[in-house]
Amino acid sequence: MAQKSSEKGLAGAGAPVVTEPGRVRNVVLVGHSGSGKTTLVEALLAATGTIPRAGGVADGTTVTDHDPAAIRQQRSVALACAPLLHDDVKINLLDTPGFADFVGELRAGLRAADAALFVVSAVDGVDDSTVALWEECAAVGMPRAVAITRLDHPRADYEEALQDCQEAFGDNVLPVFQPMLGDDGQSVAGLLGLVTLRVLDYSAGYPPVAREAEREHLNPIADDRNTLIEGIIAESEDETLMDRYVGGELISTDALIPDLEKAVARGNFYPVIPVCAHTAVGLDALLDLLVSGFPSPLEHDLPVVTGVDGSPRSPLVCDPAGPLVAEVVRTTIDRHVGRVSLVRVFSGTLRPDQTLHVSGHGMAERGHPDHDADERVAHVYSPLGAQLREVPQAIAGDICAITKSGSAETGDTLSGKDDPLLMAPWSMPEPLLPIAVVAKTRSDEDALAKNLARLVAGDPTLRLERNPETHQLVLWTMGESHADVVLDRLRAGGVELDTEPVKVALRETFGATAKGHGRHVKQSGGHGQYAVCDIEIEPLPRGEGFVFVDKVVGGAVPHNYIPSVEKGVRAQLEKGIAAGYPVVDLKVTLYDGKAHSVDSSDAAFQTAGALALRAAAEQGAITLLEPVDEIEVRVPEAFVGAVMSDLSGRRGRPMGSESGGTGEASTVRAEVPATELVRYVVELRALTSGTGTFTRRYVRHEPMPPHLAEAVRKEHAPAR
C-alpha cells in the first residue's frame, strides 16, 4: 500500500506525494522513554510496506534512530519524520524522544503536528512526565489518542494500564477495542471492536481476519460498550441521540462512528487502542483511527503570522495556492549532504528551484540572533528518517526537507521573497545545566567553534556563551543526557575537547575602609623606576561600580602620573586580589605620593597603584561576593515540602508558594546562591520523579559566608 498512487490526491512513485491538504495527517508520538514509540513506528512502516521489515532500537537499525548518539544510548534523542500511506492518506509520523532532556525535540514535534498519539506501555503504565505532556496538549486543544503497547511482554497488564490512563488523563479516555487472548490463554491474538462488535483475529498473522463477534464475547464487554456509547453520544451534535438511547433504541454503528470521529478530531474524546508492535496486533485499527479520527491540516488552527517588521497580517489559511509560509522545525548537519532542514509547510507550496526569504526573529535569548536572507531551494525531499527522497513539491499541510541552506535554523520562517513573513516562535524551555568545554589543542579551537555553531543553529534548547568574567566557554544544556549527546556529536565531528568544572562568576569587594601604600623603586643601570602612592579605599553600595578621586595636594604626585595610578588600580581590580575575581563597588582616593624627576614613569606609577591596592587588601578587608538568583520551581503538590526543604539546604530564602488547582502544578519561589544551582536541574528531577521544572533570573551579588569564602581563597592563589 505504501507505493500506491491515486487520483484522489496522491501522486508519484516511491516517496508519497500529496496534492490535497485533506489527505494529510501529521501525528506526533508522545510518551516516556521505553514506552515503545520508535518500535511502534517501525511496525507501522513495515505493516504498510514503507520499509521491508522493522528494525530494532537496541541494535540501532530503526529508521528514526539514525543519530550515532541515539544508537550509543539505545534511545531516541531527536525528532524524526516517517511518512507512510494508508487508505490513500499520507500520515507523517513524528517520533519524539521520551526523555525530559530532549523536550525541545518534543516541542518541535508538537509544533509540526495536528494531533498527538500518546504511547503508554502495558508494563510501566503512565508516569508523571507523561501526565504533564497530556496537560500541555490540552492547553492548546490538540486532539489526542492513546495506544497501549507491549502487550506481548510477560509483565504486561492491559487493564491496569488502561486504568492508569483514565485516572491520569480523565473520564473521556475510553477504549474502542478490547484485547482477546489466544488459545494459550496468555498471548493477545485479537481485538474486539466495542462499537462494531466485530473481531479482528491476528492468530494467522497480519492482516487480521475479520468476523462477527460470537455471543459469548458480548456479555464481558457490555459495561465497557455502554460506557463508550454514552461517551460518544454525549459528544454528538445530534441532540436527539441521547433521548433515543435512553429510551431503549439500538443506535446503529453507522450513526455512532461518525460522531466518534468528530469528537476525536475536535479534541473532546480520546480513544484507547491496544497494540503490539511485534505481533502486529491492532496496527490496522490504529492506522484507521489516525486517518478517520485525527484532523487534517485543514481543521487545525495555524500559528500567528506577521510581517518581518512585526506588522499585522491576515490569519493563515491552509491553502496550497496561498502565500508560502513554512517553518523549520528541526536542523541537522549531515556529513555528506550538509545542513538538512525539516520543514512544516503551513500555507502555499514549496517547490524546487524556488527563492525563499529566511527569517529568524525573536529568539535572541536562545542564542539565535535575528537574521534575514534570501536563498534558493535546489531540491525538496520527503524524509524517511535520515533517508531523503526527492519529490516535486510539498503543499500546505505537508512536511518535507530541504538541504544546504546557508542560514536556516530551527524555528526560522520560510516565505516568499517578495512578501517576507514571520511566524511567532513556539514556547521553548531554558537550558539550565552548564557544561564548560575547552579545545585540547589550539588547532582544535577553530573546529570546536564551527561545530558548536552548527549544533546551536539546530537546537534551540542549547545555548552557547563566552562568560566574560570567568573566561570559560559554556554550553547550557537541558540535562546530563542532553550534554552527553552534544559532546558525542562534537567529538564525532572530529573535535578533540575536554570539559572542566563550571566557574560561578564571583566578585570581590572591600568590606571596610582601608589604606594602602604602594612603593615601586628599582635601580639597575640607566633609568631606574620610582613611584610612591598612598590611597584610601571605601566600600560603595552594591552596583555602584568604581570611583577614583584625586586629592593629592602640593604636587606630591605630578598631575600627568595621576591617570597612571588609576590605570594600575583598575588593572589590579580586574585581576582580583584575594581569589582572582574582579573587585567591584569601591571608591579609591589618591591622597599622597612621591615622584622622581628622572626615574618616575607611567609604568612605574601603574605598578605602584596596583601595589597600594594589594597593600590595602592585606588589612583583611576583602569580602567575596556570590551571585544570587531568584528561582521559580513548578512541581506537583506532593513534592512541595521536599522541594522547600531541599532549597533550605542550599542556603535558599523562601519567598512564598502558590498551590495549583486540581491537577495543576504548585509554584515555589526562593532566592538561592548561584553556586548552589549549577546542577540543580538534575537534582530537582531526581527529587520530583522527573516532574519538577524551574526558571531562574539573576538578582544581585551579596557576601558569601565566611567559611565558604575562606575555602575559595585557599583554592585560588591570590593574583600577582
N, C-alpha and C positions, 0 to 999 in steps of 0.2 A: 504493500500500500504506500510505502514511503516514496516510491518512484512514480506514483500515479499522476497523470496530468488530467485536467478537467476544464471544460468550458465554463464552469460555474465560478470561476475566479482564481484558478490556479493554472500556472503555465510553466513550461520548461522541463528539463530532464536533469536528474541528479539533485542539485540543491533545489529545495522548494521555492518557488517564486509566486508571490501572491499579488493579485491585481485588484482586490477589493478589501477594504479595511474590515468589512463584516466577516471575512473569513480568516481572521487572525485572532489568536488568544495568547496573551502574554501572561505567563503564570510564574510567580516566584515561589520556590520551595523553601519553607522555613521550618526550623527545628533545631534542637540541641545536637551537639556533636555526638555521633554514634547512633542517631535515630534512624539512619538508613536512607537519607536523601539522595546521595550520589548513587547508591546501589539501585534505588528505585528509578532514577533517571536512566541508568544503563539498561534496566529491564524494559522500560517503556520504549527506548530506542531500538532494542532488539526485537520487541514484540511487533513494532510497526515496520520492521525491515530497514530501518535507517542505518543500522550497523549489523554486521553478520552475527555477532554474538556479544554478550555483555562482558565487560572487563571487571576487574576486581580492585577494590581500594587498596588492599594490603600489598598487592604486587605492582601498583602504580600503572595499571593498564586501562583505567577508565578514561572516557572521553573528556570529562570535565576536570579531572585532576592531572593536568598536563604540566603543572608547575613543578620543577625539581624539588622545591621546598615542600610542596604538598606530598610528594612521593616519599620524601625522607620522614615526614611527620605522620604519614599514613592518615591524612585527613585533608579536607578541602580548606584552602587558605585564601581562595579568591573566587570572585563571581565568574561564572561560566555560562554560556548560552548554548542550548542544544535544541534546535528546531526539529520537529517531526510532523508528519501528516496523518490525520485521522478523519475519515468521512469528509474528505475534500476541504479540511480546515487545517491551517498551519498553526501549530502550537509551539510557541517559543518557551521552552522550559529554562528558567533561570535558577541554576543551582547555587546556593549561597553557603558560606561557611557557618558552622553551628557554634563556633567558639566565640566568646564575648570579645576577644581581642580584635576580631575581624568584623566588627559591627559596621564599619564603613562600607564593606562589600555588601552587607545586608541592606543598608540604606540605599545603595545604588540599585540593588535589585528591586526594592520597593518602588523606587522612582520609575524604573523602566517597565514595571508590571501593571496590569489592570486587576489582578486577583492574586490571592495567596493560598497555597496549599500547605497546610501545617502537617508535618510528618512526625508522628508520635510512635515510639517503639512500644510494642506489646510487652516488652521485657522491662523497660525502665519507666514507662509512663510519662507524666508531664513534670518538668522541673520549673522552678521559679522564673528562670530567664525566658522560657517559652511563654509563660503567662504574660510577662512584660511585653513580649513581642506581639502577642494577641491584642493587648490593650493599645499598643502603638498602631496596629492596623485598624482597630476600632475607632481610634481618634480621627482617622482620615476617611472612615467609611468604606474601607476596602473589602470587597466580597471575599469570603473565606470558606474553605472546606477542610476536612481532616481525613488523612489516610493513616490508619493504624497498621504498622508494618511489622515485619519479623515474626509472622505468625508461626513459622516453622521452627522457631527456637524452643529448646526443651523447657525454658522457664517462661515462655510466653503465656500471658493471661489476658485475653482479649476483653473479657467482661470488666476486669479491674482497670485496664487502660481506658475503656470507654467511660467508666465511672469517674476516673481522674479527669478526663476531658470535660465531662459535664459539670463537675464541681469547679473546675478551673475556668472554663470558658462560658458557662451559662446554660440556661434551660433550652435554648433553641439549637443546641448541638445534639442532633439526633441521628441514629443510624438509619441508612436506607437499605442496607443489606445485613443479613445475619450469616456468619460463617457456619458451614456444615462440615462435620467431621467425616473422615473416610471410614472404610471398613475396619481399619485398625483401632478406631475409637480415639485416636490421638491427633493425627495429622488433619489439617484443613484441606478438604478435597473439593469444596464447592461453596457457592453463595446462594442465599435465598433472598430474593427481592421482596422487601416488605410492602412495596406499593404494587408491583406487578404480580406477586405471588408466583413467580417463575424461578426455577432452579437453574443455576449455571454450574455445570458439572465439569471439573477440571481433572478428574481421575484419569482420563485418557490423554491429557496434555492440553496444550494451548493451540488454537482457540477452544473454548469450552463447548460442551453440548448443552443446549437449552431445552428445557421441558417444563411442563406444568408441575407445580408442587403437588405432592401427594397429601392425602387427608391427615396423616399422622404428623406432617410437618406444620400444620396450621395452628393447632392449639398452643404449642410452646411459644409462638410468636404473636399471639393475639394481643397481649397487652402492649408490646412494643409497636405493633402495627397501628393500634388505636391511637397511641400517643403521637406517632408520626403523622397520621392522617389529621388529627386535631391540630397539630402544629402547622401543617400545610394549609388547612382551611382557615386558620387564624390569620395567615398572611395573605389570603386570597383577596382579590379585588371584587369577587362576586359575593356580595353581602348576603345572598340567599343560601349560599352553600352551607353555612353552619346550621341554619334552621332546618334545612333538608336532612343534614347528617344527624342532628339531634332527634329529628322526627323519625329516624329509623331507615331513611333512604340509603341504599347502597350506592355510594359515589363511585363512578366509573374511573378506571385508570386513566382513560383519555382526558378526563376532567382534572385529575389530580396532578399529573406530570407537568403540564404547562404552568400551573400555579407554583409547583415546587421549583421549577427552573427560574421563574421570575423572582421568587423570593430569594433564591441563591444569588442571582445576578444583582439584586438590589442591596445585598449585604444584610438581609434580615433573618436569614435561615442558613444554618451551617451543617451540611450533610456529613456523615461519617461513613467511610468505606473501608472495610478490612481488605488489605492487600498483602501479598507475599511475593517479593521480587524474585526469589529463587525458583519458586514453583509456578509463577505467573498467575496465581490466583488473584482475581479482582482487577487485573490490569485493564481489561477491556471495559469493565464497568467504570473504572476511574477515567479512562480516556473519554468515554461517553459523557461523563459529568463535566470534564473540562471543556468539551465542545458545546454541550447543550445548556449547561448551568452557568458557567462563567461568562462574564460580559465580553463583548468585543470592544476594541478601542473606540468605536462609535458611541458606546454607552458610558464611557468613563470620563470624568471631568479632567480637563487638561490644565497644566501649570499656567500660572500668570506670565504674560509676556509684556515687555516694554521695549521702547527704543533703547539704543545703546546709551543714550544720554539720560535715561530714566523717564522719558516722556511716555504718557499712557498710550496703549494700543488696544484695539478691539480684542475680545477673548478669542483664543484659538479654536478652530474647528478641525476635526479630523477629516480632512478633505485632500485627496491626492492632487487635486487641481489647485489647491490653495497655495499661499506663500510658503516657501520652505522654512521650517523651523525644526531643528533636531538638536539633540543633546548628547554629549559624550558622557557615558555612564561608567566607562572604565578604560584605562590606558595601560597597555603593557609594552614591553620592549622585547622584540624577538631578535635573536642573534642574526637571523638570515634576512628577515623582512624589515626589521627596524620597528618604528613605533606603530602599534596596532590600536585603533580606537574602536571600542564597541559603542554603537550609536543607536539611540531610540529616535525614530522619526515621528514627530507629533503632527506635523502638517506638511503638505506638499509632497514632492517626490525627489528623492536623491538619485542622481544618475552619474555614470562615469563621465569624465572629461568636463565636469561642471566646476565653475569657480565659485567658491563659498567665502563667506565672511566668518571668521572665527573670533568670537567674543568671550573674554573671561573677565568678569567683574564681580565685586562683592565678596571675594574670597581671600583678601589680603591677610586677614588674621590667620588663615590656614597656611600661610607661606606661599600663596599664589598671587603675585601682583597682577593688577589689571593689565589687560593686553588686548589688542585688536590687530587682525591681519587678514589679508585676502589670500586664499590658497586654492589650488586646483586639485580636484579629486580625480586621480587617474582611473581607479577601479573601485567597484563596490562588491562586497563579498557577503555571502551567507556563512556565518561562523558555526562550526560544529566543534566546540571546544577550541583546540589550537588549530584545527584544520580550517582553511579558508577556501570557500568555493565561489568562484566568480559568478555574479548574477547581473542581469541587465539593468536592474533598478531596485529601489526599496521605497515603498509607498508609505503614506501616513499610516501610523499604527504598527508598522513593522520594525524589526530590529535587524541591524546589519553591522558590517565592519568596514572601516577604511584604513588604509595603511600610508606610511611615510609622510604623515602630516608633520610639518616643522614646528608647529606651535600649539596644536590642540592638546588640552589637558583635561583630566577628569572634571566634569562639571561645566565645561565650556559649551556655549551655544553655537550651532552652525546654522547660518541663514543665508539668504540671497545677498550677493554683494551690493545690489542696487538698493536694498532696503534692510540694512543690518538690524537685527533684533537681539534681545537678551532675555533669557528665562531666569526667573528667580531661583537662586540656589536652594538645594534641599538641605534639611537640617542634618548637621554632622557633629558628633561629639568631639570634644577637645582631647588630643593626646596628652596623657598625664604621667607617663613613665619616661624619664630622661635616660639616654644612653650616650656617654661621651666616647667618640671614636677618634682615632688618630692613625694616620698612614704609617706603616712600618718604616718606609724609606722615603726620601724626598722624591724619588721617581714615581712613587705610588700616589703622591698628592694630587696630581692632575687627574689620574684615573679615578680616584676617590671622588673628587669634585664632580666629574662628569656623570658618574654612576649615581651619585646622590641626587643630582638634578633630575635625572630620569625617573628615579623612584618617587621623588616628591611630586613630579608632574602627574604621575599616575595614581597617587594615593593621597586623597585629601585628609586622611587621618594621620599622616606623617608630616611632622613639622621640623624644619632644619633651622638652627640658629647658631651664630658665632657669638658666644657670650663675651661682651666687651670687657667685663670685669674679671672673669676667670680665664679668659682667652682659650676656652675649650670649644670644640665643635660638637654640638649637642643635637642628637636626634630625639625628638619627642615622639614616643610610640604609645600604642593603646595598652600594652601589657607585655609580659615576658615572651609569649608565643609570637606576638607581632614583632618584637625586637629580634627574636631568633630568625624569623623568616627574612626580615630586612637584611640582617647580617649575612645570611646564607646567599641572598641574591647579590649582595655586594661582592662577596668572595667568588661567586660563580662568574661574575663579570671580570675576573682576573685581578681584583684589588686585594693587596696584602694589607691588612689592618689589624689593629688591636683596639680593645676597649680599656677604659680607665675609670676609676671612681669619679662620679659626678661631684663637682665642687659647687657648693652653695655660695652665692655672692655675699660674703660677709664684708663688713666695713669696720674701720677703727675710728675712734674719736677720743678726745680728751675729756675725762670726767671731772676735772678740776683745773683751776688756774695753775700755770707752771711757767717757770722761766728757764731759758736755755742760753748757754754761752758757746759760741762757735768760733774756734780759733784754728786757722789753717795757715801755718808758717813753715816754709821749706826753703832751704838754700842748697843748691847743688851745682854751683858754677853757672856763670852767666846770670840772666834774670832769675830771681827767686820767685816765691809765691807768698803773698802776705795778705791776709784778710781776717778781720775780727768783727764779729757782730753779736749783739745781745738782743734777744727777743722775748716777748711775753705772750703766752698762749692763753686764750679764754675760750671755753666751750660756748657754742651757739645752739639755739633751738634746732630740733630736727628739721632738715630740709633747707636750712639757711645757706648751706654751702661754705665757701671760703671767702674770708675778707682779709685784706692786707692793709695795714695802716703804717704810715711813715711818721714817726715822732722824733726823729733824730734832730738834735739841736747843735749849733756851732760847727756843723760840717764834719762831725766825727766820722761819718761815712759819707764820702763825696756823693753828690747828687746823682752822678752818672752810674754809680755802682748800686744804688738802691733797687732798681729793677732786677739786677743780678741776684741780690739776696732773695727777692720774691721768686725768681725763676728757680733757684736752688731749693727753696722751701716747697714750691709746687711739685718739683720733680720727686722730692722725697715723699710727699703726700701720696703721689700716685704709686710709688713702690711699696708704701706701708712701712710700719715701724716695728710693731710687736709680733705680727704674724704674716706680714706680706700682703695685707689687704689695704685698699685705698683708705686714706684718712679723710674724714669729712666733718663738716659743721664746726668750724673753729675760726677764731679771729686771731691773727698774728700781728703783733705790734713790734716794729723795729724801733728801739729807743736809744741804742748806743752802738759804738763800734770803733774800730781803728783802721787806718789805711797807711800805706807806704807810698811815697812819691814815685818810686821806681818799680817795686815788686808787686804792687797790687794790680789786679786784673779782673776782668769779667768772670773768668773761670774760677779764680780764687774765691771771690765773694759768693759764687754759686755753691761752691763746696762748703764755705763757712756757714751759709744759710741752712744747708742740709744737716751739718754737724750740730748747729744750735737747736734744730727741731728734735734731733735724736737725743741731745743732752736733756731737753725738757721732758722727753718721754721717760728718761731714766728715773724720774722722780716718782714713777709708779702711777701716773695719772691716766694711762691709756685704758680705754674700755672697748671691748669688742661688741659690735652691733650685728644682729642677725635679722634677716627679713622675716616679716610676719605676714601670713596670708589669711584672708577671710575665706572659709570654705563653706559650701552648702552641700550636705550629704542627703541623698534621697534613698530611703530604704523602706521595706515593708515594716509595719508597726511592730512586728515581733522582734525586730533587730535593733530597735531604737535604744534600748537600755545598754546592749552590748557595744553599740557604736559610741554612745556618750561616755561609757567607762573607758573605752579604748582611747578616745580623744583626750580624756583627762590624763591618761598615762603618757600622752605625747606633749604634755605641757600646754594643752589646749584650754582656751577660756570659752565656755559655752555662752552663746548669745541668744539662745532660745530655740524652740522647736515647734513644729506645727504638725498635728495629726492629720493624716489623709482621710478622705471619706472611705466608704465601703469599697474594698478592692483597690484603693489608691495608696501610693507611697506616702510615707511621712517624711518631713524635712527637718534636719538638724543643722543649725548654724553655729559656727565657732571660729575663733581666731587661733591659728596654730603656727608655730615657727616653721619656716620652710625646710629647715634641716630635718624635721620630723615627717616630711611629706614626700621624700624622694621616691620611696617605694610604696606609698600609701595605696595606690590604685590596686596593687597586687594584694596587699594585706587586707584591704576592705573587701575584696571579692571573697577571700578565704573566710573572713569573719561573717559574711552575709550569704554564704552559699551562692555566690555569683550574682546576687541581685542588687548590690549596692553600687551607686554611682555618685560622683561628686564633681563640683566645679570649684575653681579657686581664682582668687584675684589678689594681687599684691596690695598691701595696706600701708606698711611703713617698716622702717628698721627700728629695733629697740635693743637695749642692752641684753647681752647674753648672760645667763647665770655664771657667777664667778668660777665655780668648779668646772663647768664646761669650757669657759674661756681659757682657763689655765691649761686644759688638755689640748686645746687648739694651739696655744703658744708653744707647748712642748713638741707638738707635731711639726710645726713650721718654724724653722730657724729665722730670726729677725733678718730682714733685708738689709744689706750693707752696700 
